[in-house]
Amino acid sequence: MAQLHCLGEDQWNLVEVDPKATGRNPKIRRNSLNGCFWTLRTRAAWRDPPKRHGKWTTAYDHFNGLCNDGTFHAIMRQLQGAFVDAEAIDSDLWCVDGTAIRAVRRDAGAPKRGGR
């Protein structure tokens, strides 16, 4: 059964890297990558992933490493290309959600209560 925000078998086979090249256990790598996708998709804090994705620090460190060396961008290009080829998405239409939700009033510049 496919879990929401997780790579399916076909998607994982597309982006899977030889474990000898990364030095990471493939199961841990897949869980942490799914944790990255879950966090990005839900906009939750890095410290709040479901337990099935393992330790949050593993996913966070993995994501930073993948972003710094350009691997995450390459993974996204591979997945996007697969979805376009399968005609699951339209390559000409992309929507980016730029919503910003303020958590507290002072995020908008308001002073703290009792402050000046």
Z-matrix of the N, CA and C atoms (Angstrom, degrees):
N
C 1 1.450
C 2 1.531 1 109.06
N 3 1.308 2 116.41 1 127.58
C 4 1.465 3 121.24 2 -179.64
C 5 1.524 4 109.97 3 -75.06
N 6 1.316 5 114.92 4 137.87
C 7 1.458 6 120.08 5 178.27
C 8 1.515 7 108.73 6 -99.45
N 9 1.305 8 115.12 7 146.29
C 10 1.451 9 121.05 8 179.18
C 11 1.528 10 110.28 9 -60.64
N 12 1.292 11 117.90 10 136.49
C 13 1.463 12 125.58 11 177.82
C 14 1.527 13 113.51 12 74.23
N 15 1.299 14 118.53 13 10.18
C 16 1.462 15 121.01 14 -178.59
C 17 1.521 16 110.23 15 -111.73
N 18 1.324 17 114.98 16 151.61
C 19 1.458 18 120.18 17 176.73
C 20 1.520 19 109.79 18 -71.52
N 21 1.332 20 116.25 19 132.96
C 22 1.453 21 120.94 20 173.56
C 23 1.524 22 109.80 21 -77.30
N 24 1.314 23 116.66 22 174.02
C 25 1.461 24 120.55 23 -178.67
C 26 1.530 25 112.09 24 -58.58
N 27 1.325 26 117.17 25 -45.47
C 28 1.473 27 120.22 26 179.98
C 29 1.525 28 111.39 27 -62.48
N 30 1.324 29 116.42 28 -41.77
C 31 1.466 30 120.77 29 179.62
C 32 1.527 31 110.43 30 -67.36
N 33 1.331 32 117.35 31 -42.01
C 34 1.459 33 120.42 32 179.60
C 35 1.523 34 110.14 33 -63.70
N 36 1.333 35 117.55 34 -42.56
C 37 1.467 36 120.64 35 179.08
C 38 1.525 37 111.34 36 -61.93
N 39 1.315 38 116.61 37 -29.75
C 40 1.459 39 121.22 38 179.61
C 41 1.528 40 111.63 39 -70.76
N 42 1.318 41 118.23 40 -37.66
C 43 1.465 42 120.96 41 -174.70
C 44 1.524 43 113.74 42 -106.33
N 45 1.317 44 117.47 43 -3.70
C 46 1.469 45 120.43 44 -177.68
C 47 1.522 46 110.40 45 -62.46
N 48 1.321 47 115.10 46 138.00
C 49 1.456 48 122.63 47 179.48
C 50 1.524 49 107.52 48 -113.66
N 51 1.324 50 116.44 49 148.63
C 52 1.457 51 121.15 50 177.16
C 53 1.525 52 108.99 51 -55.40
N 54 1.360 53 118.31 52 124.51
C 55 1.465 54 120.35 53 -177.89
C 56 1.527 55 113.06 54 -58.41
N 57 1.311 56 117.61 55 -27.96
C 58 1.462 57 120.10 56 179.39
C 59 1.528 58 110.67 57 -66.71
N 60 1.333 59 116.70 58 -29.61
C 61 1.466 60 120.78 59 -178.60
C 62 1.527 61 111.51 60 -74.24
N 63 1.325 62 117.60 61 -31.22
C 64 1.466 63 120.51 62 -176.63
C 65 1.519 64 112.82 63 -101.29
N 66 1.328 65 117.41 64 -24.39
C 67 1.458 66 120.51 65 -176.92
C 68 1.516 67 112.84 66 77.69
N 69 1.327 68 117.66 67 6.62
C 70 1.470 69 121.25 68 -179.49
C 71 1.533 70 109.63 69 -104.99
N 72 1.313 71 114.86 70 147.56
C 73 1.451 72 121.34 71 172.99
C 74 1.534 73 107.39 72 -65.04
N 75 1.355 74 118.56 73 129.48
C 76 1.477 75 119.78 74 -177.74
C 77 1.524 76 114.15 75 -57.31
N 78 1.340 77 117.77 76 -35.74
C 79 1.465 78 119.94 77 179.70
C 80 1.522 79 110.56 78 -66.56
N 81 1.333 80 116.57 79 -43.48
C 82 1.471 81 120.44 80 179.09
C 83 1.525 82 109.79 81 -65.59
N 84 1.333 83 116.37 82 -41.14
C 85 1.471 84 120.44 83 179.82
C 86 1.524 85 110.33 84 -62.44
N 87 1.322 86 116.97 85 -42.94
C 88 1.461 87 120.10 86 -179.97
C 89 1.523 88 110.72 87 -66.31
N 90 1.329 89 117.61 88 -44.33
C 91 1.469 90 120.43 89 178.59
C 92 1.520 91 111.30 90 -60.93
N 93 1.338 92 117.15 91 -43.09
C 94 1.460 93 118.82 92 -178.09
C 95 1.524 94 110.68 93 -70.94
N 96 1.325 95 118.12 94 -34.73
C 97 1.471 96 120.21 95 176.35
C 98 1.523 97 110.12 96 -66.42
N 99 1.332 98 116.87 97 -41.50
C 100 1.467 99 119.96 98 175.22
C 101 1.528 100 110.59 99 -63.72
N 102 1.325 101 117.24 100 -35.69
C 103 1.463 102 120.64 101 175.43
C 104 1.523 103 111.77 102 -63.60
N 105 1.335 104 116.33 103 -37.89
C 106 1.472 105 120.96 104 176.18
C 107 1.522 106 110.21 105 -62.49
N 108 1.335 107 116.20 106 -48.19
C 109 1.465 108 120.02 107 -179.93
C 110 1.522 109 111.25 108 -63.60
N 111 1.335 110 117.20 109 -39.65
C 112 1.461 111 120.29 110 179.16
C 113 1.521 112 110.14 111 -61.80
N 114 1.328 113 116.41 112 -46.29
C 115 1.462 114 120.79 113 -178.19
C 116 1.529 115 111.23 114 -64.52
N 117 1.325 116 116.69 115 -43.95
C 118 1.457 117 120.28 116 -179.80
C 119 1.527 118 111.23 117 -66.85
N 120 1.328 119 117.15 118 -39.48
C 121 1.459 120 121.17 119 -176.81
C 122 1.527 121 111.88 120 -71.41
N 123 1.327 122 116.36 121 -40.40
C 124 1.466 123 119.92 122 -175.95
C 125 1.516 124 112.96 123 -90.10
N 126 1.320 125 117.38 124 -13.15
C 127 1.466 126 123.85 125 -176.54
C 128 1.520 127 112.08 126 61.75
N 129 1.305 128 115.81 127 26.21
C 130 1.462 129 120.17 128 177.94
C 131 1.526 130 108.98 129 -78.03
N 132 1.310 131 115.73 130 167.20
C 133 1.458 132 120.22 131 175.54
C 134 1.527 133 108.56 132 -68.99
N 135 1.315 134 116.29 133 150.57
C 136 1.466 135 120.46 134 179.72
C 137 1.525 136 111.07 135 -58.83
N 138 1.319 137 117.65 136 -27.82
C 139 1.469 138 121.17 137 -177.04
C 140 1.522 139 113.31 138 -80.49
N 141 1.330 140 119.09 139 0.03
C 142 1.458 141 121.31 140 -172.97
C 143 1.527 142 116.26 141 -115.84
N 144 1.333 143 120.76 142 29.93
C 145 1.469 144 117.94 143 -178.67
C 146 1.530 145 111.28 144 -76.00
N 147 1.331 146 117.44 145 159.04
C 148 1.470 147 119.60 146 173.98
C 149 1.527 148 110.14 147 -61.47
N 150 1.304 149 116.64 148 152.30
C 151 1.461 150 121.34 149 -177.63
C 152 1.524 151 112.55 150 -59.95
N 153 1.325 152 118.39 151 -27.44
C 154 1.465 153 120.97 152 -178.16
C 155 1.536 154 112.21 153 -62.77
N 156 1.340 155 117.68 154 -17.88
C 157 1.466 156 121.00 155 -179.45
C 158 1.522 157 112.68 156 -92.82
N 159 1.313 158 117.33 157 2.77
C 160 1.458 159 120.51 158 177.47
C 161 1.520 160 112.35 159 82.05
N 162 1.322 161 115.09 160 -162.81
C 163 1.460 162 121.05 161 -178.06
C 164 1.527 163 110.32 162 -66.92
N 165 1.315 164 116.09 163 139.61
C 166 1.467 165 119.94 164 -179.39
C 167 1.514 166 110.70 165 -65.28
N 168 1.327 167 117.53 166 -33.13
C 169 1.463 168 120.06 167 -178.35
C 170 1.524 169 111.63 168 -65.48
N 171 1.335 170 116.39 169 -33.71
C 172 1.461 171 119.98 170 178.13
C 173 1.525 172 110.23 171 -65.12
N 174 1.333 173 116.90 172 -46.61
C 175 1.465 174 120.54 173 179.17
C 176 1.526 175 110.75 174 -64.47
N 177 1.330 176 116.95 175 -42.74
C 178 1.464 177 121.00 176 -178.54
C 179 1.527 178 111.21 177 -64.19
N 180 1.325 179 116.46 178 -46.95
C 181 1.470 180 120.39 179 179.17
C 182 1.527 181 111.37 180 -64.83
N 183 1.330 182 115.88 181 -39.52
C 184 1.461 183 120.69 182 178.35
C 185 1.534 184 110.17 183 -62.92
N 186 1.331 185 116.71 184 -45.46
C 187 1.459 186 121.33 185 179.75
C 188 1.533 187 111.08 186 -61.07
N 189 1.331 188 116.95 187 -45.59
C 190 1.461 189 119.77 188 179.02
C 191 1.518 190 111.90 189 -61.25
N 192 1.325 191 116.44 190 -43.29
C 193 1.459 192 120.07 191 178.34
C 194 1.524 193 112.04 192 -62.93
N 195 1.335 194 115.94 193 -43.53
C 196 1.464 195 120.01 194 179.71
C 197 1.528 196 111.55 195 -64.75
N 198 1.320 197 116.97 196 -38.11
C 199 1.468 198 120.67 197 179.32
C 200 1.524 199 111.01 198 -70.17
N 201 1.317 200 116.60 199 -42.01
C 202 1.465 201 120.29 200 -176.48
C 203 1.519 202 113.14 201 -65.37
N 204 1.333 203 117.77 202 -34.47
C 205 1.465 204 118.69 203 -178.97
C 206 1.531 205 113.01 204 -97.82
N 207 1.347 206 117.28 205 3.65
C 208 1.458 207 120.99 206 175.98
C 209 1.525 208 114.43 207 85.85
N 210 1.320 209 117.31 208 1.32
C 211 1.463 210 120.83 209 -177.66
C 212 1.525 211 111.52 210 -68.76
N 213 1.334 212 117.49 211 -38.39
C 214 1.467 213 119.23 212 -179.07
C 215 1.524 214 110.63 213 -63.07
N 216 1.315 215 116.72 214 -40.27
C 217 1.465 216 120.55 215 177.50
C 218 1.533 217 110.19 216 -62.54
N 219 1.327 218 116.88 217 -41.11
C 220 1.463 219 120.99 218 178.63
C 221 1.532 220 110.80 219 -64.94
N 222 1.328 221 117.38 220 -40.70
C 223 1.466 222 121.35 221 177.64
C 224 1.519 223 110.08 222 -61.36
N 225 1.318 224 116.36 223 -44.85
C 226 1.464 225 119.94 224 179.96
C 227 1.531 226 111.63 225 -63.82
N 228 1.338 227 116.54 226 -39.12
C 229 1.476 228 119.59 227 176.86
C 230 1.529 229 111.03 228 -63.59
N 231 1.334 230 116.93 229 -41.28
C 232 1.467 231 120.28 230 178.65
C 233 1.523 232 111.01 231 -62.92
N 234 1.314 233 116.60 232 -47.11
C 235 1.464 234 120.41 233 -179.69
C 236 1.521 235 111.45 234 -65.12
N 237 1.325 236 116.57 235 -42.07
C 238 1.462 237 120.20 236 178.60
C 239 1.520 238 110.18 237 -61.92
N 240 1.326 239 117.20 238 -44.72
C 241 1.459 240 120.81 239 178.73
C 242 1.514 241 112.21 240 -60.66
N 243 1.329 242 117.51 241 -39.18
C 244 1.462 243 121.14 242 179.09
C 245 1.524 244 110.90 243 -65.44
N 246 1.336 245 116.93 244 -40.71
C 247 1.461 246 120.04 245 178.78
C 248 1.528 247 111.40 246 -68.60
N 249 1.316 248 117.38 247 -37.68
C 250 1.465 249 120.57 248 177.75
C 251 1.520 250 109.63 249 -66.48
N 252 1.339 251 117.48 250 -44.35
C 253 1.470 252 121.29 251 179.22
C 254 1.521 253 111.64 252 -61.55
N 255 1.324 254 116.83 253 -36.54
C 256 1.463 255 121.21 254 179.42
C 257 1.522 256 111.94 255 -82.08
N 258 1.323 257 116.23 256 0.79
C 259 1.463 258 123.80 257 -178.30
C 260 1.534 259 111.79 258 57.28
N 261 1.333 260 115.98 259 31.65
C 262 1.454 261 120.97 260 176.81
C 263 1.526 262 110.58 261 -83.07
N 264 1.338 263 116.52 262 -22.96
C 265 1.461 264 121.22 263 175.29
C 266 1.521 265 108.70 264 -135.96
N 267 1.295 266 116.02 265 157.79
C 268 1.457 267 122.42 266 179.00
C 269 1.528 268 108.22 267 -93.49
N 270 1.320 269 116.76 268 119.89
C 271 1.468 270 120.25 269 -176.56
C 272 1.526 271 112.58 270 -69.22
N 273 1.325 272 118.39 271 -15.78
C 274 1.461 273 121.51 272 -179.46
C 275 1.527 274 113.06 273 -90.34
N 276 1.314 275 116.88 274 -13.43
C 277 1.459 276 120.70 275 -176.05
C 278 1.518 277 109.78 276 -120.70
N 279 1.321 278 115.51 277 113.63
C 280 1.465 279 120.56 278 177.74
C 281 1.511 280 108.52 279 -130.56
N 282 1.289 281 116.23 280 136.80
C 283 1.457 282 121.73 281 178.56
C 284 1.522 283 108.55 282 -120.89
N 285 1.299 284 116.04 283 130.60
C 286 1.449 285 121.57 284 177.27
C 287 1.510 286 107.59 285 -116.44
N 288 1.311 287 115.70 286 128.21
C 289 1.461 288 120.98 287 -179.65
C 290 1.514 289 108.73 288 -88.38
N 291 1.308 290 116.85 289 114.17
C 292 1.454 291 121.27 290 -179.37
C 293 1.514 292 112.20 291 -103.89
N 294 1.316 293 117.09 292 24.99
C 295 1.455 294 121.47 293 -177.96
C 296 1.516 295 111.33 294 -65.43
N 297 1.308 296 115.43 295 135.37
C 298 1.463 297 120.73 296 174.63
C 299 1.520 298 107.51 297 -121.99
N 300 1.300 299 116.83 298 125.40
C 301 1.456 300 121.25 299 -178.92
C 302 1.518 301 108.10 300 -113.30
N 303 1.301 302 116.69 301 120.48
C 304 1.458 303 120.97 302 179.63
C 305 1.518 304 109.33 303 -80.30
N 306 1.304 305 115.38 304 133.70
C 307 1.455 306 119.87 305 -178.77
C 308 1.526 307 111.86 306 -83.07
N 309 1.309 308 116.99 307 -34.92
C 310 1.460 309 121.07 308 -179.22
C 311 1.521 310 108.97 309 -139.50
N 312 1.334 311 116.34 310 161.07
C 313 1.466 312 120.63 311 -176.17
C 314 1.521 313 112.76 312 -60.64
N 315 1.314 314 117.77 313 -36.93
C 316 1.463 315 119.38 314 -175.81
C 317 1.528 316 111.86 315 -67.67
N 318 1.366 317 117.91 316 -17.07
C 319 1.460 318 119.75 317 175.24
C 320 1.529 319 110.85 318 -63.52
N 321 1.343 320 116.02 319 -23.42
C 322 1.458 321 120.65 320 178.63
C 323 1.520 322 111.39 321 -91.78
N 324 1.338 323 116.46 322 3.01
C 325 1.460 324 119.44 323 178.64
C 326 1.513 325 114.39 324 104.86
N 327 1.342 326 116.84 325 -1.45
C 328 1.454 327 119.61 326 179.67
C 329 1.525 328 109.92 327 -72.51
N 330 1.340 329 117.25 328 146.63
C 331 1.478 330 119.22 329 -179.93
C 332 1.527 331 110.29 330 -72.14
N 333 1.331 332 115.28 331 158.53
C 334 1.454 333 120.78 332 175.11
C 335 1.516 334 108.49 333 -69.13
N 336 1.316 335 115.92 334 155.32
C 337 1.464 336 119.83 335 177.82
C 338 1.522 337 109.03 336 -62.71
N 339 1.295 338 116.47 337 134.97
C 340 1.449 339 120.58 338 179.80
C 341 1.520 340 112.37 339 81.67
N 342 1.331 341 115.94 340 -4.88
C 343 1.463 342 120.10 341 179.51
C 344 1.507 343 111.22 342 -89.50
N 345 1.304 344 115.99 343 178.31
C 346 1.465 345 119.56 344 -179.06
C 347 1.493 346 111.45 345 -88.07
